[in-house]
Amino acid sequence: MAETKEKSENDKKPKPRVRPIVRLGILLIAHSFIVSVLCCTAGVLALFLLPVLAKNTYISENALMPGSANPMLSNQHVSDGNRLVKDLTSSNLKSSETGIESQRIIAQYMLDLGAEVSFHKFHPQLNQFHPLHFFSSPDSGMIQENFSCSSYAVNAVGIIRAPRGDGKEAIVLVTPYNALKSGLGDALSVGIAYSVFSLLTQVTWLAKDIIWLVADSRYGEYAAVSAWLRDYQTPKFSSLSSLNAEVCPDINNLYELKVNSIAGSKLSNNLRRAGTMAAALVLKVGDQSENFEDTLSIYAEASNGQMPNLDLINVVNYLAVHRQGLRVKVEKLWSLLNSNWLKILGEIFESLGKVAKSLNPAWKFGIPATEYVEGTATLASSLYYQALGVPTGPHGAFRDYQIDAITLEISPRFSSDKFRRNDILLRGGRLIEGVIRSVNNLLEKFHQSFFLYLLTSPSKFVSVGVYMIAFALLIAPLPMVAASLYVDANSLGPSSKNDKPSPSTIADTDEHGITIRSWMWLNSANPATSFMIWLLLSGISLLTLYSVLASPFSSVNASQEKEWALVKSLGLRHAKKLKQPINAEVLLVSKEEKSIDHVDCLILGAYSSVLANTLNFP
């Protein structure tokens, strides 16, 4: 009687109302298949709309003022740079085995201008993978074995102290130069930098120190710049002349400049330093342009998808196009330029833009089809290199220290005659002069413009507030599919506590049975792990992995359905958290069912962390 009375009282109590947000969540989980299809379709469509929604670049720092002053680089500075080019390309230097003679000549030219000169010696870096480097501070990365004198690489560094500066900030100019395999392009890049360097020793408006790094790129451009930056940021108290002086007498020849130079007191045995680096420019002269015009290629992607401040790219693009008449290029996926379906899509957007403009002239939707194809190819390249996380040039070493840097590669359309060589020296020198003058005007570090953006052309970009919409639509199915799989996995177990247990169920309630059932998820983890290994080896894009994990079409055998659902649910949920610490208590599927214990949760968490590392990208 008491029990029936309690039941009647419980029936009279009003049931709590479910909140609308909870009802919406239940509705989305119940129809996860339809929601996933809609979100994926909308996300892909939003990606293809990004070139249409791109905005024109602009200078957000008022202090930069690119092109506000007339260039001061004259023909006299160009002739000085051309003289250095002739000395570096002479037949006598090509017979040198160590390449130290070239660095000695460049240092002599720096000293003649009154700059402070030092040499930086480094070894080739290790190419072996070491897992402990992920958990410790970056070391020197050098090989500790003994090498011959020819294995040493030497960077030449020249510093100009700003007459109006306080020594707290500096601008870095880098010119990679391989003395062992030097060509006309490397010599021209050094000549352009020297012509600008000779000008900056005479001006009175300089407010930031100028560092000119001639990087010995025999072991790679990135390795040379990275080695110098590492020693610049972590001072050492050893002298270059005292290291292996007996073994390598050629190194001591570098310091014979003290006797021959009037400004010999400015040559230091130790690595000289200036102020905090405000920006860095890497200058290269490439092969002859394919478009029969002088072009400038900009490389901006650094490690882990980092990008420099957009204002730095905007200043270079403005000065190159409007002042020096150069054609500016950024990387593209050239295979997309000949895509027929992309051209059709561009024509559709162009037609929609014309219709929108006829309805309301203020609606600026749609771009020409050719511009859309080129913008999509550039956008795909920007996405690829940022997701890949590998720097596209030696400027990536500066971004590791949060220094804004880009690589500029000039591809001239010239023959080997003297007139065209002087022309490229003049135009390239004035471009570098204008960029340095704009950065020199800044009273603080770059911060006004964007750091998270995608380029669709040298003069158009997509901000983070626009492309995150497409990204959010693509990852929206992940938590919904994970929750749906979790519910389906639980529904496959015992549906009610009042069901009479079968003999097999009773046998499995002991500790041994629970242990066996808790490891059954490995049957489904094996094919997933095999697919992950194949995915990493073949280099398939993230979209393939996303379609396998988040797509509602993926399935397995009925005997492994529950374990596969658990693996996908946990993996997707942990991937959504993007490397956040996993909580073993949360991973318990059901405390009453006891199908997964704490140890298995840790193993399952480790597996899902692999998924998270693979799915994590900028």
C-alpha positions, 0 to 999 in steps of 0.5 A: 500500500505504501508503495502504491501511495508513493507512486501516486504522489510521484505521478502527481508531481509536475515533470520538469520542463526541458529547456529549448536548447536541450530540445534543439540538441536532442533534435540535432543528434537524432537527425545527425545524418541530415545535419551533417550533410547540410553542414558539409555542403554549406562548408564546401560552398563557403570555401568556394565563395572565399575568393568572391568575398576577398577584400582589397589590402590596405595599409592600416599603420599610418606611420608607414607611409610607403612611397612618401619620399623620393628614393635616394639610391643613385647610380653611384650606389648602383656602380658600387654594387656592380663592382662587388658583383664583378669581384664575386663572379671573377674566375679567381674566386671560383677556384677557392675550395672553402669559400672563405675568400668570398666572405672576406671580400664582402666583409672588406666592402662592409668595412670600407663603408664604416660598418661594424663587421663580425663573422659567424661560424656554424656546422651543418645541422643534424638531419636525424629525428629525435623525439625528445626535442619535442619536450625540451628547449631547442638545442644547437642542433649541431653535429658534435663530431670533428670535421674538416675545414671545408665543412665549416660555414661562415656568415658575414654580418655587417651592422650600421648604427642609426644616427637617430636611434637608441640602439633598441631596434633593428631591421635585418636584411638577408642575402643568401650566398653559396660561395661554392656554387655561386651564380649570377643571381646570388651575386646580384642579390649581394650587389643589391644589398650592398648598394642599399647598405652603402646608401644607409651609411650616409643618410641622417634619417635612420632611426633603427640599426641595420643588420646585413646578414650574408648567409652562407647557404652551402647547407641550405638557406634556412640552416644558415639563417637559423644558426645565426638567429640561434646564436644571436638570441643565446649569446656565447662567450667563445671567440671565433679566432680561438676555435680550431685555430690550429686545425683551420688556418684559413679561418685566421685569414679572415682577420687579416682585414684588420691590417689592410682596412682603415676601419679595422677596429670595427672588425670583431672576433665575437658576434656583434648584436644590435637592438630588437629586430622589428622586421626582416627581409630576405632578398634573392635574385632568381632565374629569368622570368617566364613572363618576359617581364620583371617579376617579384615573388613574395613568400610569407608562410612560416613554420606551423602556418604562421604568417607575418603581419599583413602590413609588411606584405602590403608595403612591399606590394605597393612599392613594387607595383606603383613605384618600381613597375614590378609584377608581384606574384604569390604561390599558386596551385598551377594545376587548378588554373586549367580546371574546367569545373573551376572555370564553370563555377567562376562563370556561375559566380560572375553571372550571379554577380551581374544579376545582383548588380542589376537588382541593386548597384550597391551590391558588389558580388561576383568577380570575373571568371578568370580572376576567380580561377586565379584567386582559387588557385592562390587560396588553395596554395595558401591553405596548403602551405599553412596547413603543411606547416613547413616554411617556404623560405629562410624567413621562417626562421625569424617567425620562430622568434616572432619577428615579421619577415618575408622572402622577396625573389626578383626574377628579371627578364634580362640578358647578361649585358651591363645595362639590364644588370644596372637596371635590376640593381637600381630597381631592386635597391630602391624597392628595398630602400622604400621598405626599410624607410617605411619600417624605419618610421614605425615607433612600435612593433607591427600590430595593427594589421592581420596575422590570421589571413589567407591570400587570394592575390598579392592585393586581396586577402580573406580575414579570419572572421570570414574563413572561420565560417566555412571552418565552423560549418565543416567541423560542426558535424564532428560533435553531433556525429560523435554524440550520435555514435555514443548514443547508438553504442549505448543502445546496443548494450543491455536495454533494461535492468529488469531483463532476466540475465542469460547464462552467458551474461552471468558468466561475463559479469565476473572480472575476467569477462569484463576485462575481455569485453573491455579490450574488444574495441581494439578489433575496430581500432586496428583498421583505423590505425592501419588507415592512419598509417596509410594516410600519413605515408601517402600524404592525403589531405585532411578532407579524406580523414574527415570524410572517414571519421565524420561522415555518416556513411562510414560503417563496419561489420555488425559484430564490431559496430559497438566498438567502432562507434566507441572509437569514432565517438571518442576520437572525434570528441577528443579531436574537437578539443584540439590537444586538450588533456583527456579526462579518463573519468569522462571516457567511461561509457557506463559505470553500470555496464563496466564495459571500459575500465580506467586503464582502457580509457587511458589507452583509448585516450592515447589513440584519440590523441593521435586523431587529434594531432592529425586533425589539428591544423591552423 
